[in-house]
Amino acid sequence: MSNSTPSTANGNDSKKFKGDRSPCGPSRVLHVRKIPIEVSEAEVVSLGVPFGKVTNLLMLKGKNQAFIEMASEEAAITMVNYYTTATPHLRNQPVFIQYSNHRELKTDNLPNQGRAQAALQAVNAVHSGNMTLSGSASTSDGALMPGQSPVLRIIVENLFYPVSLEVLHQIFSKFGTVLKIITFTKNNQFQALLQYADPMNAHHAKVTLDGQNIYNACCTLRVEFSKLTSLNVKYNNDKSRDFTRLDLPSGDGQPTLDPAMTAAFGCCSFPGAPGIISSPYPGAAGFAPAIGFPQAAGLSMQSMPGALGPLTIPTSVAGRMAIHGMAPAAVHSVLLVSNLNPDSISPHGLFILFGVYGDVHRVKILFNKKENALIQMADATQAQLAMSHLNGQRLHGKVIRVTISKHQTVQLPREGQEDQGLTKDFSGSPLHRFKKPGSKNFQNIFPPSATLHLSNIPPSITDDILKDSFASTGYTVKAFKFFQKDRKMALIQLGSVEEAIQALIDLHNHDLGENHHLRVSFSKSTI
């Protein structure tokens, strides 16, 4: 869209927009601020679609702002209430939504509205069901087709550790906007009903999470579509939550399912049995033991297939991981890595490994305790991501431990201070993977695995040359294949996850000639 978009709406001059910063009464027109410049019209419209039909859009690209008009004031109120508790993100950047003092958008006579209208039609069509998911299998709880219900029924088996509503929200939010959750106990099993804004989100979450473990070797998720198409939540408490309604009472001691929903399952007993759902690790400050939460489901321990990895269980409001990657101020961007192999580790090696999950700015191996290091990431979200995926992995023969440090920055040595090269500043490194806003690398973050994804391969490089690059460095190459559609990329399978971690450190940025340096990351696929 051209940057010549008008800076007026409804004939008012742009000074009027500044008035939108002060709190306005509810309006079906919403003002969106701090939109990244590369964001499309469809992406802005998609913020509103979960809450109702979006009837108009005005983009002000030069001001990084937009106005969204909802079909009803009720839909706008629901949307503002939801995004008050869960800051929305576009291209990994937070954006801010509030009521506008415009009552409607009149854009008929404005230039450059063609793309906005096309985006409105396309996005509304997808969500009104004119475009459906491919696939025709029926679900296990009836004749529903995949994607037709936005409500999932979740059963947690092998419940050795408490699983709370917040834990479920944290896991399932990775696949889309979660509107409502109800937890209950039936047949001595902890279960939940969870409603997404969009049936497509429910489909992706079911496909990805069904059969995964929340914690290593226990708390297995069984996920299926529910017969219900929406949930009616009466109370906001630790058993049920409507994230679109902040005004609901806590209803202490009241059943969380209404009679109509109870009928959908037959008899349900409600939580009350001690120990099934209690505040995990009461009294512990900050984070609970053995923590780390993956941003998307995946294996994090080679010995525990299917595990979501050791999960972060925040135990206080201050320590609670905020929704959609917004990290609270209490969580810093510096990691403490312990149980390193002091004979093998280097700042560069840690920079490459942790750089898979975020941009590493500084690394300090502690002078008097070389099995410990401090790593400063670009932000708290990336620190959490690196901790999630790397805590408990084997590096140079030792199982490393990754936690959030109390330090807010890594100090560089003073001039003349003896350091032995143990502290390095990588803030200007060209090897950062996530510098560009909206980089595709954000979508390709996976847990360590024995299969590596290789890219930036020049045409002259054969599979034998690549396999030799790994084998000659001492790695066991079990399988290799180029991508059929793009020979610039390939997969290589090594002997173990530990080998793959070490190989990534050694061969990422390896010079292949012809001005090409090999890019290495962990793959979600196997050969």
C-alpha positions as CSV (number, residue, x, y, z in Angstrom):
1,M,0.0,0.0,0.0
2,S,1.3,3.5,-0.9
3,N,2.6,5.7,1.9
4,S,0.4,8.4,0.4
5,T,-2.5,7.1,2.4
6,P,-4.5,10.1,3.7
7,S,-3.9,11.2,7.3
8,T,-7.6,11.9,7.8
9,A,-10.6,9.9,8.7
10,N,-14.1,11.3,8.6
11,G,-12.7,14.6,7.4
12,N,-11.0,15.4,10.7
13,D,-7.3,16.4,10.6
14,S,-4.6,14.3,12.0
15,K,-4.5,16.2,15.3
16,K,-7.7,14.4,16.1
17,F,-5.7,11.1,16.3
18,K,-3.8,12.4,19.2
19,G,-7.1,12.7,21.0
20,D,-7.5,8.9,20.6
21,R,-4.7,8.5,23.2
22,S,-6.9,9.7,26.0
23,P,-9.5,7.1,27.2
24,C,-12.6,7.2,25.0
25,G,-16.0,5.6,25.6
26,P,-16.8,2.4,23.8
27,S,-17.0,2.7,20.1
28,R,-17.2,0.1,17.3
29,V,-14.2,2.0,15.7
30,L,-10.9,1.0,17.3
31,H,-7.5,2.8,17.0
32,V,-4.5,0.6,16.5
33,R,-1.0,2.1,17.2
34,K,2.6,1.1,16.7
35,I,2.0,-1.1,13.7
36,P,5.3,-2.3,12.1
37,I,5.7,-0.7,8.6
38,E,5.7,-4.0,6.7
39,V,2.4,-5.3,8.1
40,S,-0.3,-6.0,5.6
41,E,-4.0,-5.0,5.6
42,A,-5.0,-8.6,6.1
43,E,-2.8,-8.9,9.2
44,V,-4.5,-5.9,10.8
45,V,-8.0,-7.1,10.0
46,S,-7.1,-10.5,11.5
47,L,-6.8,-8.8,14.9
48,G,-10.5,-8.2,14.9
49,V,-12.0,-11.2,13.2
50,P,-12.0,-13.5,16.2
51,F,-14.4,-11.2,17.9
52,G,-16.9,-10.5,15.1
53,K,-17.2,-9.2,11.5
54,V,-14.8,-6.4,10.6
55,T,-16.7,-3.9,8.4
56,N,-14.0,-1.3,7.5
57,L,-10.3,-0.6,7.7
58,L,-8.2,2.6,7.3
59,M,-4.4,2.1,7.3
60,L,-2.2,5.1,8.1
61,K,1.2,3.6,7.2
62,G,3.1,6.8,7.5
63,K,2.0,7.0,11.1
64,N,2.2,3.3,11.9
65,Q,-1.5,3.4,12.8
66,A,-4.8,2.0,11.6
67,F,-8.5,2.2,12.4
68,I,-10.6,-0.9,12.5
69,E,-14.4,-0.7,12.4
70,M,-16.3,-3.7,13.9
71,A,-19.9,-4.6,12.9
72,S,-21.1,-3.9,16.5
73,E,-20.0,-2.0,19.6
74,E,-20.4,-5.3,21.6
75,A,-17.7,-7.0,19.4
76,A,-15.4,-4.0,19.8
77,I,-15.8,-4.1,23.6
78,T,-15.1,-7.8,23.7
79,M,-12.0,-7.2,21.6
80,V,-10.6,-4.4,23.7
81,N,-11.3,-6.4,26.9
82,Y,-9.4,-9.4,25.5
83,Y,-6.4,-7.4,24.3
84,T,-6.2,-5.5,27.6
85,T,-5.0,-8.8,29.2
86,A,-3.2,-10.2,26.2
87,T,-1.2,-7.7,24.3
88,P,-1.6,-8.4,20.5
89,H,1.5,-8.8,18.3
90,L,2.0,-8.2,14.6
91,R,5.3,-9.4,13.2
92,N,6.5,-10.1,16.7
93,Q,6.0,-6.5,17.7
94,P,3.5,-5.4,20.3
95,V,0.6,-3.2,19.0
96,F,-1.8,-1.2,21.1
97,I,-5.6,-1.0,20.7
98,Q,-8.1,1.4,22.2
99,Y,-11.5,2.9,21.4
100,S,-11.5,5.7,18.8
101,N,-13.6,8.8,19.2
102,H,-14.8,8.2,15.7
103,R,-18.2,6.4,15.7
104,E,-17.8,5.0,12.1
105,L,-15.2,5.1,9.3
106,K,-16.2,6.8,6.1
107,T,-13.6,5.8,3.5
108,D,-15.6,5.8,0.3
109,N,-14.0,8.8,-1.2
110,L,-10.4,8.1,0.0
111,P,-7.7,6.9,-2.4
112,N,-5.8,3.7,-1.9
113,Q,-8.7,1.8,-0.2
114,G,-8.7,-1.1,-2.8
115,R,-6.3,-3.3,-0.8
116,A,-8.1,-2.6,2.5
117,Q,-11.4,-3.7,0.9
118,A,-9.9,-6.8,-0.7
119,A,-8.3,-7.8,2.7
120,L,-11.7,-7.3,4.5
121,Q,-13.5,-9.6,2.0
122,A,-10.8,-12.2,2.0
123,V,-10.3,-12.5,5.8
124,N,-14.0,-12.3,6.6
125,A,-14.6,-15.0,4.0
126,V,-12.2,-17.4,5.7
127,H,-13.7,-16.9,9.1
128,S,-17.3,-17.1,7.9
129,G,-16.7,-20.6,6.6
130,N,-16.6,-19.9,2.9
131,M,-13.1,-21.4,2.8
132,T,-12.8,-24.7,4.8
133,L,-10.0,-26.9,5.9
134,S,-8.8,-29.6,3.6
135,G,-9.3,-33.1,5.0
136,S,-12.4,-35.1,5.4
137,A,-11.9,-37.3,8.5
138,S,-14.5,-37.2,11.2
139,T,-13.4,-36.6,14.8
140,S,-13.5,-39.2,17.5
141,D,-16.4,-37.6,19.3
142,G,-18.9,-37.4,16.5
143,A,-19.4,-36.5,12.9
144,L,-17.7,-33.1,13.1
145,M,-15.1,-32.4,10.4
146,P,-11.7,-31.1,11.4
147,G,-11.9,-27.4,12.0
148,Q,-15.7,-27.1,12.4
149,S,-15.6,-26.7,16.2
150,P,-13.3,-24.1,17.9
151,V,-13.8,-26.1,21.2
152,L,-11.3,-28.8,22.2
153,R,-11.8,-31.4,24.9
154,I,-8.5,-32.0,26.7
155,I,-7.7,-35.0,29.1
156,V,-4.4,-35.1,31.0
157,E,-3.3,-38.6,31.7
158,N,-0.4,-39.7,34.1
159,L,-1.0,-36.6,36.2
160,F,2.1,-36.8,38.4
161,Y,2.4,-33.0,38.7
162,P,-0.4,-30.5,39.1
163,V,-1.6,-28.9,35.8
164,S,-3.3,-25.6,36.2
165,L,-5.6,-23.5,33.9
166,E,-2.6,-21.1,33.4
167,V,-0.4,-24.0,32.3
168,L,-3.0,-25.0,29.7
169,H,-3.4,-21.4,28.6
170,Q,0.3,-21.1,28.2
171,I,0.6,-24.2,26.0
172,F,-2.5,-23.7,23.8
173,S,-2.0,-20.0,23.3
174,K,0.9,-20.8,21.0
175,F,-1.6,-21.9,18.4
176,G,-4.0,-19.0,18.5
177,T,-6.3,-16.8,20.6
178,V,-7.7,-18.7,23.5
179,L,-11.1,-17.2,24.5
180,K,-12.3,-19.5,27.3
181,I,-11.1,-22.5,29.4
182,I,-13.1,-24.6,31.9
183,T,-11.3,-27.3,33.9
184,F,-13.0,-30.2,35.8
185,T,-12.5,-33.7,37.1
186,K,-14.4,-36.6,35.5
187,N,-13.8,-40.3,36.1
188,N,-10.8,-39.3,38.3
189,Q,-9.2,-37.6,35.3
190,F,-8.3,-33.9,35.0
191,Q,-10.0,-32.6,32.0
192,A,-10.6,-29.2,30.3
193,L,-12.7,-27.6,27.6
194,L,-10.9,-24.9,25.7
195,Q,-12.4,-22.5,23.1
196,Y,-10.3,-20.8,20.5
197,A,-11.4,-17.8,18.5
198,D,-10.9,-19.7,15.3
199,P,-11.6,-23.4,14.4
200,M,-8.4,-23.5,12.4
201,N,-6.4,-22.8,15.6
202,A,-8.2,-25.7,17.3
203,H,-7.3,-28.0,14.4
204,H,-3.6,-27.1,14.5
205,A,-3.4,-27.4,18.3
206,K,-5.1,-30.9,18.2
207,V,-2.8,-32.2,15.4
208,T,0.3,-30.9,17.2
209,L,-0.4,-31.5,20.9
210,D,-2.4,-34.8,21.0
211,G,-0.2,-37.4,22.6
212,Q,2.5,-34.9,23.8
213,N,3.7,-34.8,27.4
214,I,3.6,-31.6,29.3
215,Y,6.4,-32.7,31.6
216,N,9.0,-35.4,30.8
217,A,7.4,-38.8,30.8
218,C,4.1,-37.7,32.4
219,C,1.1,-35.5,32.1
220,T,0.2,-36.7,28.6
221,L,-2.3,-34.6,26.7
222,R,-5.2,-36.3,24.9
223,V,-6.9,-33.7,22.6
224,E,-10.1,-34.1,20.6
225,F,-12.8,-31.9,19.2
226,S,-15.7,-31.3,21.5
227,K,-19.4,-31.6,20.4
228,L,-19.8,-28.1,21.9
229,T,-19.3,-25.1,19.6
230,S,-19.0,-22.5,22.3
231,L,-18.5,-22.4,26.1
232,N,-20.5,-20.5,28.7
233,V,-18.3,-19.5,31.5
234,K,-20.0,-18.1,34.6
235,Y,-17.0,-17.4,36.9
236,N,-13.3,-16.3,36.5
237,N,-11.2,-18.3,38.9
238,D,-8.6,-21.0,39.0
239,K,-11.0,-23.5,37.5
240,S,-12.6,-21.5,34.7
241,R,-11.8,-18.4,32.8
242,D,-13.4,-16.2,30.1
243,F,-10.6,-14.1,28.8
244,T,-13.0,-11.8,27.0
245,R,-15.0,-10.9,30.1
246,L,-13.0,-9.3,33.0
247,D,-16.2,-8.5,34.8
248,L,-17.2,-12.0,35.8
249,P,-17.4,-12.9,39.5
250,S,-15.0,-15.5,41.1
251,G,-18.0,-17.5,42.3
252,D,-16.0,-19.3,45.1
253,G,-17.0,-22.9,45.4
254,Q,-19.5,-22.8,42.6
255,P,-19.6,-25.5,39.8
256,T,-17.9,-24.2,36.7
257,L,-20.0,-26.0,34.1
258,D,-23.6,-25.0,33.6
259,P,-26.2,-27.8,33.4
260,A,-26.4,-27.7,29.6
261,M,-22.7,-28.5,29.4
262,T,-22.9,-31.1,32.1
263,A,-25.4,-32.9,30.0
264,A,-23.0,-33.0,27.1
265,F,-20.7,-35.2,29.2
266,G,-23.0,-37.0,31.5
267,C,-22.1,-36.6,35.2
268,C,-19.0,-34.7,36.1
269,S,-17.5,-34.3,39.6
270,F,-15.9,-30.9,40.1
271,P,-12.4,-30.2,41.4
272,G,-12.2,-30.4,45.1
273,A,-10.0,-33.4,45.6
274,P,-6.8,-32.2,47.2
275,G,-3.7,-32.4,45.1
276,I,-5.2,-32.8,41.6
277,I,-5.2,-29.1,40.7
278,S,-3.4,-27.1,43.3
279,S,-1.1,-24.1,43.1
280,P,2.1,-25.9,42.0
281,Y,5.0,-25.7,44.4
282,P,3.3,-23.3,46.9
283,G,5.6,-20.8,48.5
284,A,8.4,-21.2,46.0
285,A,9.6,-17.9,44.7
286,G,10.0,-17.1,41.0
287,F,10.2,-20.3,39.0
288,A,9.7,-23.9,40.1
289,P,12.4,-26.6,39.8
290,A,13.3,-28.1,36.4
291,I,11.8,-25.4,34.3
292,G,11.8,-24.2,30.8
293,F,8.8,-23.9,28.4
294,P,8.9,-24.5,24.7
295,Q,7.1,-22.0,22.5
296,A,5.7,-24.8,20.4
297,A,5.3,-28.4,21.2
298,G,8.3,-30.6,20.4
299,L,10.8,-33.0,21.9
300,S,13.3,-31.5,24.3
301,M,14.9,-34.5,25.8
302,Q,16.2,-37.3,23.5
303,S,15.5,-39.9,26.1
304,M,11.8,-38.9,26.5
305,P,10.1,-39.0,23.1
306,G,6.9,-37.0,22.9
307,A,7.8,-34.7,25.8
308,L,6.9,-31.0,25.7
309,G,10.0,-30.6,27.7
310,P,10.4,-29.5,31.3
311,L,7.7,-26.8,31.7
312,T,7.9,-23.4,33.3
313,I,5.5,-23.4,36.3
314,P,5.4,-19.8,37.5
315,T,4.4,-19.7,41.1
316,S,3.7,-16.1,41.7
317,V,1.8,-13.4,39.8
318,A,5.1,-11.5,39.3
319,G,6.7,-14.6,37.9
320,R,3.8,-15.6,35.6
321,M,4.7,-15.7,32.0
322,A,2.6,-13.2,30.2
323,I,0.4,-14.2,27.3
324,H,1.7,-14.1,23.7
325,G,5.4,-13.8,24.5
326,M,5.1,-10.5,26.5
327,A,7.6,-11.1,29.3
328,P,7.0,-9.3,32.6
329,A,9.6,-6.9,33.9
330,A,10.6,-9.4,36.6
331,V,11.9,-11.8,34.0
332,H,15.3,-10.6,32.7
333,S,17.1,-11.3,29.4
334,V,20.2,-12.7,31.0
335,L,20.6,-16.5,31.4
336,L,22.8,-18.4,33.8
337,V,24.1,-21.6,32.3
338,S,25.7,-24.1,34.7
339,N,27.3,-27.6,34.6
340,L,29.3,-26.7,31.4
341,N,32.4,-28.6,30.5
342,P,35.1,-26.1,31.3
343,D,37.7,-27.8,29.1
344,S,35.6,-27.6,25.9
345,I,33.4,-24.5,26.2
346,S,34.0,-21.1,24.6
347,P,32.1,-17.9,24.3
348,H,31.8,-18.4,20.6
349,G,30.3,-21.9,21.0
350,L,27.6,-20.6,23.4
351,F,26.9,-17.7,21.1
352,I,26.2,-20.0,18.2
353,L,24.1,-22.5,20.2
354,F,22.0,-20.0,22.1
355,G,21.8,-17.9,18.9
356,V,19.4,-20.6,17.5
357,Y,16.7,-19.3,19.8
358,G,17.4,-15.5,19.9
359,D,20.1,-12.9,19.3
360,V,22.9,-13.2,21.8
361,H,24.4,-9.9,22.7
362,R,27.1,-10.9,25.3
363,V,28.6,-14.1,26.8
364,K,30.7,-14.3,30.0
365,I,32.2,-17.5,31.2
366,L,32.9,-16.9,34.9
367,F,36.6,-16.5,35.6
368,N,36.7,-18.5,38.8
369,K,33.9,-21.0,38.0
370,K,34.4,-21.9,34.3
371,E,31.6,-24.4,34.4
372,N,29.2,-21.4,34.6
373,A,28.4,-18.7,32.1
374,L,26.1,-15.7,31.8
375,I,24.4,-15.1,28.4
376,Q,22.6,-11.9,27.6
377,M,19.9,-12.3,25.0
378,A,18.2,-9.5,23.0
379,D,15.1,-9.6,25.2
380,A,13.3,-11.6,27.9
381,T,11.2,-13.6,25.4
382,Q,14.2,-14.9,23.6
383,A,15.9,-15.7,26.9
384,Q,12.8,-17.8,27.9
385,L,12.8,-19.5,24.5
386,A,16.5,-20.5,24.8
387,M,16.0,-21.7,28.4
388,S,12.9,-23.7,27.3
389,H,14.8,-25.6,24.6
390,L,18.3,-25.9,26.0
391,N,17.8,-26.6,29.7
392,G,18.6,-30.3,30.3
393,Q,20.4,-30.9,27.0
394,R,23.8,-32.6,26.8
395,L,26.7,-30.4,25.7
396,H,30.3,-31.7,25.6
397,G,29.2,-34.8,27.6
398,K,27.5,-32.8,30.4
399,V,23.8,-32.1,31.0
400,I,23.6,-28.3,31.1
401,R,21.2,-26.3,33.3
402,V,19.8,-23.1,32.1
403,T,17.9,-20.6,34.3
404,I,17.0,-16.9,34.3
405,S,19.8,-14.9,36.0
406,K,19.2,-12.2,38.5
407,H,21.6,-10.0,36.6
408,Q,20.0,-7.6,34.1
409,T,23.1,-7.2,31.9
410,V,26.4,-8.9,31.4
411,Q,29.3,-6.5,32.3
412,L,32.2,-6.2,30.0
413,P,35.7,-6.3,31.7
414,R,37.2,-3.0,32.6
415,E,40.2,-1.9,30.6
416,G,43.3,-3.7,31.8
417,Q,41.2,-6.3,33.8
418,E,42.4,-9.9,33.3
419,D,39.7,-11.9,31.5
420,Q,41.5,-14.6,29.4
421,G,39.0,-13.9,26.6
422,L,36.1,-15.3,28.6
423,T,33.8,-12.3,28.0
424,K,32.7,-11.4,24.4
425,D,30.4,-8.8,23.1
426,F,28.4,-10.1,20.1
427,S,25.9,-7.2,19.9
428,G,27.2,-6.2,16.4
429,S,27.5,-9.8,15.0
430,P,26.4,-10.4,11.4
431,L,25.3,-13.9,12.5
432,H,22.2,-12.8,14.4
433,R,19.2,-14.7,13.1
434,F,16.4,-12.5,14.3
435,K,17.5,-9.0,13.6
436,K,14.9,-8.3,10.9
437,P,11.4,-7.7,12.2
438,G,9.1,-10.5,11.1
439,S,12.0,-12.7,10.0
440,K,11.0,-16.2,8.8
441,N,13.5,-17.6,11.3
442,F,10.9,-16.9,14.1
443,Q,8.7,-19.5,12.5
444,N,11.5,-22.1,12.3
445,I,12.5,-22.4,15.9
446,F,12.5,-26.1,17.0
447,P,13.9,-28.1,19.9
448,P,17.3,-29.7,19.5
449,S,17.0,-32.9,17.4
450,A,19.4,-35.4,15.7
451,T,18.3,-34.0,12.3
452,L,19.8,-30.7,11.2
453,H,18.4,-28.3,8.6
454,L,21.1,-27.0,6.2
455,S,20.6,-24.0,4.0
456,N,22.5,-21.5,1.8
457,I,24.2,-24.4,-0.1
458,P,25.7,-23.3,-3.4
459,P,24.8,-25.2,-6.6
460,S,28.3,-26.8,-7.0
461,I,28.2,-28.5,-3.6
462,T,27.3,-32.3,-3.7
463,D,25.8,-34.4,-1.0
464,D,29.2,-36.2,-0.6
465,I,31.0,-32.9,0.1
466,L,28.4,-31.9,2.7
467,K,28.5,-35.4,4.4
468,D,32.3,-35.3,4.4
469,S,32.2,-31.9,6.1
470,F,30.4,-33.5,9.0
471,A,32.1,-36.9,9.0
472,S,35.6,-35.4,8.8
473,T,34.9,-33.4,12.0
474,G,34.0,-36.7,13.7
475,Y,30.2,-36.9,13.4
476,T,28.2,-40.0,12.5
477,V,26.2,-39.2,9.4
478,K,23.2,-41.6,9.4
479,A,21.1,-40.1,6.5
480,F,21.2,-37.1,4.1
481,K,18.8,-35.6,1.6
482,F,18.5,-32.5,-0.5
483,F,15.1,-30.7,-0.6
484,Q,13.4,-31.8,-3.9
485,K,12.2,-28.3,-4.7
486,D,15.2,-26.3,-3.5
487,R,18.7,-27.8,-3.6
488,K,19.9,-24.8,-1.5
489,M,18.6,-26.7,1.5
490,A,19.1,-30.2,2.9
491,L,18.5,-32.4,5.9
492,I,21.3,-34.4,7.6
493,Q,20.7,-36.9,10.4
494,L,23.5,-37.5,12.9
495,G,24.0,-40.2,15.5
496,S,22.4,-38.4,18.5
497,V,20.9,-35.1,19.6
498,E,24.1,-34.4,21.5
499,E,26.2,-34.9,18.3
500,A,23.8,-32.6,16.4
501,I,24.1,-29.8,19.0
502,Q,27.9,-30.0,18.7
503,A,27.8,-30.2,14.9
504,L,25.6,-27.1,14.8
505,I,28.2,-25.2,16.9
506,D,31.1,-26.4,14.7
507,L,29.6,-26.0,11.3
508,H,27.1,-23.1,11.4
509,N,28.6,-20.4,9.2
510,H,31.1,-22.9,7.7
511,D,32.6,-21.5,4.5
512,L,31.5,-23.5,1.5
513,G,33.2,-21.3,-1.1
514,E,31.5,-19.2,-3.8
515,N,30.8,-16.6,-1.0
516,H,28.4,-19.0,0.6
517,H,28.4,-19.8,4.4
518,L,26.4,-22.8,5.6
519,R,23.4,-22.0,7.8
520,V,22.6,-24.8,10.3
521,S,19.5,-25.1,12.5
522,F,17.5,-27.9,14.2
523,S,14.9,-29.6,12.0
524,K,11.3,-30.6,13.0
525,S,11.5,-33.3,10.3
526,T,13.3,-36.6,10.1
527,I,14.7,-38.3,7.1
